[in-house]
């Protein structure tokens, strides 16, 4: 069951705004470890069928990404599927990655796209949403250790600051997540207009004269507006893809109190200019995700020639800084840098 006592801390929404202002950028780094794309040095001791060694490589890889992006960005987004794929060792790795990111001062959005109804939705919310961490307590928690990867989860777990959820079981299916977010000062990002081409199959269907995604947006806006923080945005936000810039602008107008999590930048074809309509005049209101384009930069132009696999962390940092610069050049995120 979800926690029943209120958490007397700043809301997720305000903590997100604080972090973005502090770092001067809305860049969100996605942590999507894939065995076939990891830098070669991390795979030297791995066997494709050995999930424990692969889980350890995932953990080391994500920790290495976090080390170089934490000085520059406020938030990361682990993709649960790649960890779940490895079974229990993968979930152990996910717990350690979440711990390490939060211990590094980052907010963590878990990309799980969960939902169900009734008590099942309550269980999902309880399993994945966490109150803000007590960093002093985390000092004593165990982390990845090259000598011993068998750790107990009594001090760390995989619950995050926010979670992505699907709305297509209806408003009652969202309520347990919204309630848990309120109790734990956590956040929820509802799928509204996703970046994949197939999303239009259902999201663009017309109902009562409007696309289905507009009906979802109206519901998200109502919830967000009810509990808007000092920054003007609520802790229930929307996933809206950069690959649909016209709809992004339309939805920004329709959801003035909702944070946008914007996927589709980079590998899916979205550009910095495509994301511009998601921001308010102060550079807030949206976080722009980049996963493959940053974490696997060592294998992509122009970073492959400059760094290669042995200097993969330098490639990650360079790609992050390049994305920060692109958003500052093409969006109101430039106001964030000016205000620092």
Rosetta silent file (secondary structure, phi, psi, omega in degrees, C-alpha in Angstrom):
SEQUENCE: XXXXXXXXXXXXXXXXXXXXXXXXXXXXXXXXXXXXXXXXXXXXXXXXXXXXXXXXXXXXXXXXXXXXXXXXXXXXXXXXXXXXXXXXXXXXXXXXXXXXXXXXXXXXXXXXXXXXXXXXXXXXXXXXXXXXXXXXXXXXXXXXXXXXXXXXXXXXXXXXXXXXXXXXXXXXXXXXXXXXXXXXXXXXXXXXXXXXXXXXXXXXXXXXXXXXXXXXXXXXXXXXXXXXXXXXXXXXXXXXXXXXXXXXXXXXXXXXXXXXXXXXXXXXXXXXXXXXXXXXXXXXXXXXXXXXXXXXXXXXXXXXXXXXXXXXXXXXXXXXXXXXXXXXXXXXXXXXXXXX
SCORE:     score description
SCORE:     0.000 S_00000001
   1 L     0.000  150.942  179.132    0.000    0.000    0.000 S_00000001
   2 L   -69.085  156.343  178.427    1.098    3.579   -0.612 S_00000001
   3 L   -60.378  142.649 -178.362    2.411    5.659    2.273 S_00000001
   4 L  -101.571  -10.560 -179.868   -0.391    7.323    4.221 S_00000001
   5 L   -99.450  138.670 -178.859    1.598   10.129    5.818 S_00000001
   6 L   -68.659  148.867  179.078    2.349   13.299    3.929 S_00000001
   7 L   -99.490  117.366 -174.873    5.952   14.100    3.117 S_00000001
   8 L   -87.372   64.934  177.271    6.892   17.564    4.359 S_00000001
   9 L  -135.420  170.629  177.212    9.386   18.355    1.601 S_00000001
  10 L   -63.125  146.535 -178.659    9.322   20.371   -1.574 S_00000001
  11 L   -64.116  159.450  174.547    7.218   18.871   -4.319 S_00000001
  12 H   -56.211  -42.128 -178.410    8.793   16.942   -7.179 S_00000001
  13 H   -58.627  -46.156 -179.605    7.754   19.747   -9.508 S_00000001
  14 H   -71.975  -35.681  176.559    9.588   22.411   -7.525 S_00000001
  15 H   -65.806  -36.036  176.177   12.620   20.199   -6.996 S_00000001
  16 H   -64.707  -45.369  177.801   12.740   19.620  -10.754 S_00000001
  17 H   -61.266  -42.193  178.689   12.553   23.362  -11.403 S_00000001
  18 H   -59.751  -44.859 -177.844   15.267   23.970   -8.798 S_00000001
  19 H   -65.910  -41.244  179.568   17.560   21.415  -10.422 S_00000001
  20 H   -65.026  -42.649  178.115   17.037   22.742  -13.923 S_00000001
  21 H   -63.786  -42.654 -177.813   17.736   26.289  -12.795 S_00000001
  22 H   -62.635  -43.694 -178.657   20.831   25.196  -10.879 S_00000001
  23 H   -85.007  -16.827  177.619   22.301   23.299  -13.847 S_00000001
  24 L    74.432   23.640 -179.820   21.034   25.816  -16.387 S_00000001
  25 L  -157.029  149.008  175.358   19.620   23.212  -18.754 S_00000001
  26 L   -96.507   16.562 -178.585   16.518   21.037  -19.324 S_00000001
  27 E   -67.333  133.499  176.324   18.535   18.113  -20.723 S_00000001
  28 E  -117.581  123.133 -178.626   17.396   14.700  -19.467 S_00000001
  29 E   -97.246  119.969  178.319   19.825   11.803  -19.970 S_00000001
  30 E   -84.553  134.388  179.413   18.215    8.434  -20.610 S_00000001
  31 E  -104.770   94.145 -176.471   19.960    5.369  -19.177 S_00000001
  32 L  -120.167   72.808 -176.462   19.169    2.581  -21.658 S_00000001
  33 L   -67.472  130.941  178.075   21.977    0.008  -21.331 S_00000001
  34 L  -131.885  128.585 -172.164   22.078   -2.497  -24.192 S_00000001
  35 H   -55.911  -41.998 -174.382   24.684   -5.248  -24.245 S_00000001
  36 H   -72.690  -10.484 -177.929   25.465   -4.960  -27.938 S_00000001
  37 H  -114.981   -0.714  178.573   26.177   -1.231  -27.654 S_00000001
  38 L   -65.729  149.873  175.436   28.203   -1.014  -24.453 S_00000001
  39 L   -57.840  138.838 -175.719   31.802    0.183  -24.804 S_00000001
  40 H   -52.184  -40.382 -178.988   34.099   -2.764  -25.438 S_00000001
  41 H   -58.637  -26.720 -179.445   36.171   -2.281  -22.245 S_00000001
  42 H   -81.977  -10.491 -176.877   33.070   -2.944  -20.121 S_00000001
  43 H  -105.125    2.850 -175.044   32.358   -6.238  -21.872 S_00000001
  44 L   -59.244  -35.912 -176.820   35.781   -7.836  -21.495 S_00000001
  45 L  -104.800   15.898 -177.559   34.677  -10.016  -18.567 S_00000001
  46 L  -102.588  149.867  170.474   31.105  -10.606  -19.747 S_00000001
  47 L  -120.779  136.394 -175.686   29.517  -13.604  -21.382 S_00000001
  48 L   -54.105  -28.291 -178.186   26.274  -13.060  -23.360 S_00000001
  49 L   -96.287   -0.647 -178.681   24.521  -15.798  -21.364 S_00000001
  50 L   -98.416   94.010 -173.179   25.839  -14.713  -17.975 S_00000001
  51 H   -68.091  -28.557 -179.636   23.192  -12.317  -16.720 S_00000001
  52 H   -67.568  -44.867  179.206   25.028  -11.582  -13.480 S_00000001
  53 H   -69.233  -33.961  178.348   28.169  -10.325  -15.206 S_00000001
  54 H   -69.153  -40.016  176.658   26.056   -8.425  -17.734 S_00000001
  55 H   -61.158  -40.353  177.289   24.021   -6.807  -14.945 S_00000001
  56 H   -63.216  -40.696  177.529   27.253   -5.738  -13.312 S_00000001
  57 H   -63.116  -40.162  177.468   28.403   -4.227  -16.642 S_00000001
  58 H   -60.678  -43.549 -179.340   25.093   -2.347  -16.905 S_00000001
  59 H   -63.418  -47.407  179.680   25.593   -0.991  -13.411 S_00000001
  60 H   -62.915  -39.579  178.937   29.165    0.088  -14.082 S_00000001
  61 H   -63.153  -49.661 -178.075   28.164    1.659  -17.391 S_00000001
  62 H   -64.999  -39.010  175.500   25.304    3.675  -15.898 S_00000001
  63 H   -60.853  -40.527  178.740   27.464    4.751  -12.965 S_00000001
  64 H   -65.142  -37.895  175.212   30.091    5.906  -15.447 S_00000001
  65 H   -63.530  -48.198 -178.497   27.492    7.913  -17.370 S_00000001
  66 H   -58.213  -40.654 -178.923   26.201    9.466  -14.157 S_00000001
  67 H   -55.736  -38.754 -174.706   29.722   10.467  -13.108 S_00000001
  68 H   -95.015  -19.172  179.378   30.200   12.661  -16.169 S_00000001
  69 H   -95.031  -22.132 -175.933   26.661   14.032  -16.648 S_00000001
  70 L   -57.584  -35.059  177.091   25.844   14.865  -13.007 S_00000001
  71 L   -68.766  -14.538 -170.187   27.785   18.153  -13.077 S_00000001
  72 L  -113.424  -26.187 -175.591   25.795   19.284  -16.117 S_00000001
  73 L  -126.946  166.242 -175.952   22.188   18.016  -15.837 S_00000001
  74 L  -103.477  -14.578 -168.863   19.568   17.695  -13.115 S_00000001
  75 E  -151.160  145.117  174.689   17.781   14.480  -14.013 S_00000001
  76 E  -127.643  163.349 -174.739   18.289   11.018  -15.516 S_00000001
  77 E  -137.592   91.868  173.486   15.815    8.418  -16.767 S_00000001
  78 E   -67.568  139.170  174.654   16.620    4.706  -16.431 S_00000001
  79 E   -93.942  113.082 -172.952   14.594    2.481  -18.766 S_00000001
  80 H   -59.642  -33.312 -172.527   13.298   -0.370  -16.612 S_00000001
  81 H   -57.756  -39.733 -175.675   12.956   -2.845  -19.494 S_00000001
  82 H   -70.364  -26.893  176.360   16.679   -3.294  -20.062 S_00000001
  83 H   -82.306  -43.287  178.681   17.220   -4.148  -16.403 S_00000001
  84 H   -59.489  -32.142 -178.935   14.127   -6.352  -16.095 S_00000001
  85 L   -58.232  -25.776 -177.939   15.358   -8.307  -19.112 S_00000001
  86 L   -95.119    6.190  177.881   18.189   -9.665  -16.944 S_00000001
  87 L    70.754 -153.651 -176.828   15.915  -10.910  -14.162 S_00000001
  88 H   -52.872  -42.609  177.228   16.888  -10.537  -10.480 S_00000001
  89 H   -61.274  -33.931  177.990   20.501   -9.479  -11.198 S_00000001
  90 H   -67.381  -39.503  178.654   19.152   -6.780  -13.476 S_00000001
  91 H   -69.167  -34.527  173.090   16.789   -5.471  -10.838 S_00000001
  92 H   -60.507  -44.312  179.632   19.656   -5.408   -8.352 S_00000001
  93 H   -62.633  -42.109  178.695   21.613   -3.353  -10.892 S_00000001
  94 H   -60.418  -43.882  179.172   18.652   -1.000  -11.384 S_00000001
  95 H   -59.089  -42.234 -177.819   18.391   -0.461   -7.626 S_00000001
  96 H   -70.850  -34.556  177.018   22.073    0.388   -7.439 S_00000001
  97 H   -67.008  -43.828  177.939   21.854    2.743  -10.439 S_00000001
  98 H   -61.260  -46.755  176.687   18.892    4.584   -8.896 S_00000001
  99 H   -56.160  -48.798 -174.492   20.739    4.829   -5.599 S_00000001
 100 H   -63.604  -40.385  179.530   23.909    6.086   -7.276 S_00000001
 101 H   -65.008  -45.735 -178.640   22.051    8.726   -9.309 S_00000001
 102 H   -68.329  -38.218  176.976   20.140   10.062   -6.308 S_00000001
 103 H   -64.262  -26.261  178.028   23.284    9.970   -4.176 S_00000001
 104 L   -84.937    5.340  176.895   24.939   12.055   -6.930 S_00000001
 105 L    88.158   11.885 -178.999   22.281   14.735   -6.482 S_00000001
 106 L   -96.741  147.735  165.662   20.190   13.830   -9.516 S_00000001
 107 E   -79.025  147.794 -177.564   16.454   13.384   -9.782 S_00000001
 108 E  -123.900  122.513  172.324   15.478   10.003  -11.229 S_00000001
 109 E  -105.337  118.138  179.410   12.518    9.372  -13.517 S_00000001
 110 E   -86.356  120.161  179.621   11.893    5.650  -13.926 S_00000001
 111 E   -89.911   92.797 -177.333   10.640    4.886  -17.424 S_00000001
 112 E  -119.539  -19.067  179.527    8.348    1.955  -16.724 S_00000001
 113 E    47.861   49.907 -177.335    5.072    2.970  -18.425 S_00000001
 114 E   -85.639  159.549  163.842    3.110    1.121  -15.753 S_00000001
 115 L   174.302  158.830  174.991   -0.602    0.986  -15.070 S_00000001
 116 L  -170.857 -161.697 -178.473   -3.529   -1.201  -14.081 S_00000001
 117 L  -121.353  157.614  172.054   -6.665   -0.741  -12.000 S_00000001
 118 H    56.787 -133.432 -174.798   -7.537   -0.751   -8.323 S_00000001
 119 H   -66.051  -25.252  178.099   -5.191   -2.470   -5.932 S_00000001
 120 H   -68.939  -41.899  175.847   -2.859   -3.487   -8.753 S_00000001
 121 H   -63.637  -38.685  176.969   -2.275    0.158   -9.683 S_00000001
 122 H   -61.187  -40.083  179.616   -1.708    0.900   -5.988 S_00000001
 123 H   -66.126  -42.390  176.307    0.903   -1.847   -5.896 S_00000001
 124 H   -59.884  -45.951 -178.671    2.675   -0.442   -8.965 S_00000001
 125 H   -61.737  -41.460  179.888    2.691    3.033   -7.437 S_00000001
 126 H   -67.314  -34.893 -176.671    4.066    1.705   -4.159 S_00000001
 127 H   -73.508  -27.633 -168.906    6.714   -0.334   -5.966 S_00000001
 128 H  -117.232  -15.121 -177.796    8.085    2.449   -8.142 S_00000001
 129 E  -107.941  132.765 -174.822    7.566    5.833   -6.448 S_00000001
 130 L  -123.353  148.268  166.837    9.783    6.946   -3.582 S_00000001
 131 L   -62.866  163.813  175.570    9.908    9.902   -1.219 S_00000001
 132 L   -57.006  144.513 -175.384   12.971   12.129   -1.691 S_00000001
 133 L   -73.873  150.087  168.748   16.070   10.345   -0.405 S_00000001
 134 L   -88.497   98.185 -173.053   17.745   10.997    2.910 S_00000001
 135 H   -62.670  -29.380  177.290   21.216   11.564    1.522 S_00000001
 136 H   -65.068  -40.125  178.409   22.800   11.226    4.955 S_00000001
 137 H   -68.906  -36.084 -179.181   21.310    7.739    5.272 S_00000001
 138 H   -65.404  -22.004  177.397   22.390    6.868    1.757 S_00000001
 139 L   -56.068  -28.270 -174.586   25.976    7.527    2.748 S_00000001
 140 L   -98.805    1.446 -178.346   25.835    4.203    4.581 S_00000001
 141 L   -81.010  153.497  177.824   24.134    2.221    1.813 S_00000001
 142 L   -79.898  149.179  177.530   25.992   -0.353   -0.241 S_00000001
 143 L  -129.732 -175.215  177.838   26.721    0.311   -3.916 S_00000001
 144 L   -56.707  137.682 -178.803   28.280   -1.565   -6.786 S_00000001
 145 L  -135.788  125.212 -176.851   31.551   -3.136   -5.681 S_00000001
 146 L   -63.084  -24.872 -178.070   34.074   -4.639   -8.034 S_00000001
 147 L   -86.337  -32.055 -173.431   35.042   -7.234   -5.402 S_00000001
 148 L  -147.213  110.598 -177.617   31.566   -8.303   -4.329 S_00000001
 149 L   -96.835    5.672  179.418   28.381   -7.810   -6.349 S_00000001
 150 L   -93.252   97.068 -175.747   26.131   -9.676   -3.902 S_00000001
 151 L  -115.878  152.014  172.329   24.414   -6.868   -1.997 S_00000001
 152 L   -88.431  150.523 -177.611   21.375   -6.694    0.237 S_00000001
 153 L  -102.014   30.857 -178.714   18.602   -4.256   -0.655 S_00000001
 154 L   -75.612  -21.040 -177.005   17.812   -3.167    2.896 S_00000001
 155 L  -113.668  -12.286 -179.893   19.141    0.350    2.342 S_00000001
 156 L  -134.641  153.578  173.942   18.492    0.872   -1.367 S_00000001
 157 L  -149.773  179.072 -174.816   15.664    0.048   -3.752 S_00000001
 158 L   -94.606    6.655  177.730   14.655    0.830   -7.299 S_00000001
 159 L   -67.434  143.691 -172.094   11.902    3.338   -6.461 S_00000001
 160 E  -121.320  177.967  178.948   12.447    6.679   -8.153 S_00000001
 161 L   -73.138  -25.984 -178.805   11.413   10.328   -7.901 S_00000001
 162 E  -154.602  163.030 -175.200    8.955    9.955  -10.778 S_00000001
 163 E  -141.976  141.906  171.531    7.437    7.313  -13.037 S_00000001
 164 E   -85.808  139.286 -178.297    5.989    7.204  -16.548 S_00000001
 165 E  -136.387  153.552  176.316    2.460    5.754  -16.720 S_00000001
 166 L   -94.163  140.275 -177.320   -0.078    4.847  -19.388 S_00000001
 167 L   -96.864    2.026 -163.168   -3.548    6.461  -19.188 S_00000001
 168 L   -84.024   10.288  167.388   -5.499    4.026  -21.334 S_00000001
 169 L  -100.023    1.498  174.605   -7.233    2.170  -18.520 S_00000001
 170 L   105.118  171.930 -174.122   -9.020    5.377  -17.563 S_00000001
 171 H   -64.144  -32.869 -179.924   -8.949    8.095  -14.935 S_00000001
 172 H   -68.403  -24.390  178.136   -9.468    5.710  -12.023 S_00000001
 173 H   -75.536  -23.148  178.365   -6.298    3.861  -13.010 S_00000001
 174 H   -82.367  -27.185 -172.492   -4.267    7.062  -12.716 S_00000001
 175 H   -57.646  -41.719  178.346   -5.572    8.035   -9.287 S_00000001
 176 H   -60.669  -34.690  177.838   -3.396    5.599   -7.269 S_00000001
 177 H   -71.105  -41.534  178.382   -0.287    7.022   -8.928 S_00000001
 178 H   -62.724  -43.681 -179.735   -1.435   10.595   -8.388 S_00000001
 179 H   -63.926  -44.376  178.923   -2.215    9.862   -4.737 S_00000001
 180 H   -63.902  -38.165  178.234    1.154    8.197   -4.145 S_00000001
 181 H   -63.389  -40.235  178.465    2.893   11.115   -5.815 S_00000001
 182 H   -64.073  -44.322 -176.719    1.116   13.547   -3.502 S_00000001
 183 H   -68.912  -30.239 -172.579    1.993   11.543   -0.396 S_00000001
 184 H  -109.640    7.918 -176.104    5.630   11.035   -1.363 S_00000001
 185 L    53.175   41.270 -179.467    6.418   14.350   -3.086 S_00000001
 186 L  -106.328 -176.557 -177.973    7.013   12.299   -6.213 S_00000001
 187 E  -130.761  159.536  178.014    6.068   12.821   -9.856 S_00000001
 188 E  -135.750  134.050  174.660    4.084   11.100  -12.601 S_00000001
 189 E  -117.728  116.336 -175.216    4.439   11.550  -16.367 S_00000001
 190 E   -92.918  133.833  176.699    1.383   10.410  -18.337 S_00000001
 191 E   -65.919  118.142 -179.511    1.712    9.271  -21.955 S_00000001
 192 E  -115.631  -60.141  178.017   -0.154   11.876  -23.994 S_00000001
 193 E  -136.543   95.588 -171.135    1.409   12.191  -27.469 S_00000001
 194 L   -79.674  165.365 -171.269    4.314    9.806  -27.800 S_00000001
 195 L   -82.190  -16.246 -176.200    7.233   10.129  -30.207 S_00000001
 196 L   -77.728  145.832 -179.379    6.798    6.832  -32.094 S_00000001
 197 H   -57.995  -37.131 -177.941    4.975    6.826  -35.472 S_00000001
 198 H   -69.368  -12.324  179.261    2.596    4.068  -34.346 S_00000001
 199 H   -59.559  -28.742 -178.721    1.319    6.198  -31.486 S_00000001
 200 H   -66.010  -20.219 -178.152   -1.081    7.889  -33.889 S_00000001
 201 H   -52.221  -42.498  178.838   -2.981    4.607  -34.329 S_00000001
 202 H  -112.349  -38.717 -173.675   -4.929    5.303  -31.155 S_00000001
 203 H   -65.145  -26.991 -178.575   -3.784    8.700  -29.882 S_00000001
 204 L   -95.550    1.242  177.606   -5.041   10.542  -32.990 S_00000001
 205 L   -62.088  138.749 -177.230   -8.470    8.908  -33.111 S_00000001
 206 E   -87.865  127.126  176.113  -11.238   11.525  -33.043 S_00000001
 207 E  -135.196  123.935 -177.639  -13.704   11.399  -30.154 S_00000001
 208 L    53.840   39.311  173.535  -16.273   14.154  -29.599 S_00000001
 209 L    83.703    0.521 -179.412  -14.543   16.305  -32.190 S_00000001
 210 E  -133.235  151.164  174.940  -11.044   16.089  -30.687 S_00000001
 211 E   -61.550  152.114 -179.573   -8.141   13.656  -30.950 S_00000001
 212 H   -57.493  -36.534 -178.314   -7.909   11.208  -28.082 S_00000001
 213 H   -63.364  -27.327  177.057   -4.612   12.730  -26.970 S_00000001
 214 H   -71.386  -33.403  175.791   -6.403   16.037  -26.343 S_00000001
 215 H   -66.576  -42.404  176.870   -8.846   14.313  -23.993 S_00000001
 216 H   -62.988  -42.369 -179.895   -5.926   12.783  -22.095 S_00000001
 217 H   -60.369  -41.559 -179.765   -4.223   16.184  -22.058 S_00000001
 218 H   -62.698  -38.510  178.516   -7.290   17.860  -20.576 S_00000001
 219 H   -68.190  -43.344  178.879   -7.356   15.325  -17.752 S_00000001
 220 H   -61.566  -42.780 -179.421   -3.629   15.730  -17.062 S_00000001
 221 H   -62.286  -40.573  178.668   -3.972   19.514  -17.003 S_00000001
 222 H   -60.545  -44.799 -178.797   -6.793   19.340  -14.454 S_00000001
 223 H   -67.487  -42.715 -178.716   -4.712   17.205  -12.114 S_00000001
 224 H   -63.463  -42.501 -177.150   -1.574   19.308  -12.609 S_00000001
 225 H   -67.174  -30.117 -178.170   -3.383   22.583  -11.984 S_00000001
 226 H   -63.596  -28.223 -175.705   -4.934   21.300   -8.747 S_00000001
 227 L  -135.092   44.906  179.094   -1.542   21.006   -7.088 S_00000001
 228 L   -66.505  139.044 -179.331    0.733   23.406   -8.949 S_00000001
 229 L   -86.775 -169.915  179.225    3.905   24.205   -7.057 S_00000001
 230 L   -59.800  -30.124 -178.196    5.779   27.451   -6.608 S_00000001
 231 L   -76.694   -9.753  179.573    7.212   27.043  -10.108 S_00000001
 232 L    97.078   -4.989 -179.356    3.703   27.041  -11.606 S_00000001
 233 L  -116.278  149.857  177.538    3.724   23.403  -12.657 S_00000001
 234 E   -88.657  172.524 -179.061    2.179   20.367  -11.027 S_00000001
 235 E   -88.061    0.904  169.837    3.837   17.058  -10.221 S_00000001
 236 E  -106.148  117.092 -176.552    1.700   15.251  -12.799 S_00000001
 237 E  -119.771 -167.820 -173.677    3.144   15.898  -16.238 S_00000001
 238 E  -132.973  142.746  169.886    2.884   14.638  -19.797 S_00000001
 239 E   -90.835  117.747 -177.536    5.049   12.700  -22.224 S_00000001
 240 E  -136.669  120.635 -170.484    4.941   14.632  -25.505 S_00000001
 241 L   -76.381  145.368  175.489    7.295   13.757  -28.353 S_00000001
 242 L   -70.964  -16.002 -178.664    9.662   16.120  -30.144 S_00000001
 243 L   -75.614   -4.968  176.865    8.805   14.301  -33.372 S_00000001
 244 L  -127.594   71.436 -173.257    5.448   16.113  -33.464 S_00000001
 245 H   -62.431  -32.842  178.949    6.389   19.798  -33.004 S_00000001
 246 H   -66.984  -42.565  177.863    2.972   21.147  -34.058 S_00000001
 247 H   -69.894  -30.606  176.252    1.200   18.968  -31.515 S_00000001
 248 H   -61.387  -44.781  177.926    3.827   19.897  -28.952 S_00000001
 249 H   -65.374  -42.042  178.476    2.895   23.559  -29.383 S_00000001
 250 H   -60.238  -43.320 -176.816   -0.809   22.710  -29.295 S_00000001
 251 H   -75.919  -28.497  174.719   -0.406   20.726  -26.096 S_00000001
 252 H   -62.068  -40.086  177.946    1.723   23.369  -24.388 S_00000001
 253 H   -68.054  -36.581 -177.537   -1.199   25.747  -24.792 S_00000001
 254 H   -78.204  -21.078 -176.784   -3.651   23.093  -23.579 S_00000001
 255 L  -128.989   68.870 -176.499   -1.540   22.110  -20.540 S_00000001
 256 L   -68.513  -14.352 -177.819   -0.013   25.278  -19.054 S_00000001
 257 L  -108.698    7.152 -175.028    0.519   23.630  -15.629 S_00000001
 258 E  -108.671  129.108  168.721    2.048   20.328  -16.767 S_00000001
 259 E   -64.022  141.624  174.184    5.726   19.504  -17.058 S_00000001
 260 E  -105.427  129.985  166.052    6.536   17.910  -20.410 S_00000001
 261 E   -98.514  115.602 -170.096    8.895   14.975  -20.717 S_00000001
 262 E  -108.550  101.557  172.485    9.955   15.247  -24.353 S_00000001
 263 L   -87.504  176.452  174.295   11.356   12.100  -26.014 S_00000001
 264 L    97.630   -4.669  178.057   12.343   11.780  -29.657 S_00000001
 265 E   -72.243  138.493  172.265   15.358   14.119  -29.686 S_00000001
 266 L    85.376 -105.503 -171.644   18.329   12.875  -31.701 S_00000001
 267 L   -58.904  -31.642  179.945   18.062    9.235  -32.760 S_00000001
 268 L   -88.818   -1.155  173.524   14.326    9.497  -33.518 S_00000001
 269 L   105.553   -9.650  179.158   14.788   12.636  -35.590 S_00000001
 270 E   -72.470  144.159 -179.759   13.674   15.406  -33.248 S_00000001
 271 L  -113.852  169.904  177.075   15.798   18.567  -33.154 S_00000001
 272 H   -58.666  -42.154  179.933   16.330   21.298  -30.591 S_00000001
 273 H   -62.313  -34.874  179.552   14.111   23.608  -32.628 S_00000001
 274 H   -63.979  -24.466 -177.632   11.352   20.979  -32.602 S_00000001
 275 H   -89.707   -8.382 -168.159   11.264   21.130  -28.801 S_00000001
 276 H   -56.238  -38.885 -175.991   11.078   24.920  -28.525 S_00000001
 277 H   -69.355  -12.117 -179.610    7.303   25.154  -28.086 S_00000001
 278 H   -77.065  -14.520 -174.461    7.457   22.950  -24.986 S_00000001
 279 L   -98.594  154.354  169.820    9.134   25.651  -22.883 S_00000001
 280 L   -86.801 -176.225 -174.603    7.788   28.725  -21.209 S_00000001
 281 L   -66.911  -16.592 -177.861    9.443   32.117  -21.555 S_00000001
 282 L   -99.611    2.818 -179.951   11.833   31.338  -18.700 S_00000001
 283 L    87.124    8.482  177.709   13.107   28.052  -20.107 S_00000001
 284 L  -101.727  178.588  175.423   11.039   25.877  -17.763 S_00000001
 285 L   101.469  -17.605 -178.041    8.125   23.517  -18.414 S_00000001
 286 E  -145.536  149.376  167.699    9.939   20.777  -20.310 S_00000001
 287 E  -124.088  135.099 -172.691   12.773   18.290  -19.991 S_00000001
 288 E  -109.279  118.916 -176.499   14.202   16.888  -23.221 S_00000001
 289 E   -85.849  141.141  169.433   15.377   13.292  -23.218 S_00000001
 290 E  -141.030  119.714 -179.587   18.352   11.949  -25.128 S_00000001
 291 L  -105.868  -80.357 -174.728   19.391    8.359  -24.544 S_00000001
 292 H   -58.450  -37.718 -176.886   21.309    6.678  -27.358 S_00000001
 293 H   -65.372  -21.170  178.851   22.721    9.929  -28.728 S_00000001
 294 H  -102.920  -54.668 -169.890   24.492   10.589  -25.432 S_00000001
 295 H   -72.240  -23.731  176.857   25.244    7.303  -23.707 S_00000001
 296 L  -111.351   28.662 -177.720   26.527    5.582  -26.865 S_00000001
 297 H   -60.703  -27.602 -177.757   28.217    8.655  -28.313 S_00000001
 298 H   -59.549  -20.637 -178.007   31.565    6.833  -28.429 S_00000001
 299 H  -104.121    5.875 -175.483   30.270    4.862  -31.430 S_00000001
 300 L  -120.609  153.098  174.383   28.738    7.811  -33.297 S_00000001
 301 L   -70.162  146.763   -5.763   30.077   10.673  -35.390 S_00000001
 302 L   -88.722    6.294 -170.839   31.817   12.952  -34.579 S_00000001
 303 H   -76.092  -29.959 -179.218   32.666   11.449  -31.192 S_00000001
 304 H   -58.840  -41.663 -179.352   33.886    8.067  -32.447 S_00000001
 305 H   -71.028  -32.541 -176.972   36.805    9.687  -34.223 S_00000001
 306 H   -81.116  -35.791 -170.335   37.657   11.912  -31.280 S_00000001
 307 L  -122.384  -50.386 -176.381   37.311    9.454  -28.423 S_00000001
 308 L    73.607 -177.343 -173.254   36.515    5.874  -29.366 S_00000001
 309 H   -68.005  -31.840 -176.383   35.499    3.101  -26.969 S_00000001
 310 H   -71.968  -23.101  179.402   38.390    3.517  -24.545 S_00000001
 311 H  -115.752   41.922 -172.212   37.425    7.141  -23.826 S_00000001
 312 H   -63.682  -32.592  179.362   33.701    6.560  -23.877 S_00000001
 313 H   -66.870  -35.893  176.150   32.992    8.719  -20.832 S_00000001
 314 H   -64.323  -36.552  177.138   34.586   11.712  -22.525 S_00000001
 315 H   -65.438  -41.476  177.571   32.310   11.084  -25.513 S_00000001
 316 H   -59.060  -47.431 -178.485   29.264   10.996  -23.202 S_00000001
 317 H   -64.909  -41.770  180.000   30.226   14.318  -21.638 S_00000001
 318 H   -63.059  -42.487  179.107   30.946   15.937  -25.006 S_00000001
 319 H   -65.822  -36.495  177.279   27.588   14.821  -26.421 S_00000001
 320 H   -63.977  -47.097 -179.910   25.812   16.129  -23.325 S_00000001
 321 H   -64.468  -35.419  177.662   27.471   19.525  -23.609 S_00000001
 322 H   -66.319  -40.875  178.227   26.644   19.673  -27.320 S_00000001
 323 H   -66.108  -41.694  176.381   22.967   19.006  -26.625 S_00000001
 324 H   -55.947  -45.061 -179.678   22.943   21.645  -23.895 S_00000001
 325 H   -64.590  -40.243  179.782   24.377   24.132  -26.391 S_00000001
 326 H   -62.970  -44.701  179.666   21.826   23.193  -29.056 S_00000001
 327 H   -66.028  -36.866  177.454   18.889   23.737  -26.721 S_00000001
 328 H   -66.478  -32.116 -178.459   20.303   27.070  -25.578 S_00000001
 329 H   -77.160  -28.286 -169.859   20.696   28.168  -29.186 S_00000001
 330 H  -113.955   -7.827 -175.388   17.208   27.142  -30.341 S_00000001
 331 L  -137.015  175.401  177.806   14.915   27.463  -27.308 S_00000001
 332 L   -72.631    2.042  172.942   14.200   29.650  -24.294 S_00000001
 333 L   -60.337  -16.648  174.726   16.519   27.378  -22.329 S_00000001
 334 H   -60.077  -28.241  179.610   19.034   30.136  -23.035 S_00000001
 335 H   -66.822  -29.715  179.546   17.264   32.071  -20.263 S_00000001
 336 H   -65.203  -44.465  179.744   18.325   29.407  -17.757 S_00000001
 337 H   -65.900  -39.334 -179.128   21.989   29.909  -18.515 S_00000001
 338 H   -66.154  -29.853 -176.307   21.630   33.680  -18.362 S_00000001
 339 H   -83.679  -10.675 -176.630   19.965   33.480  -14.952 S_00000001
 340 L   -71.538    0.000    0.000   22.705   31.380  -13.325 S_00000001
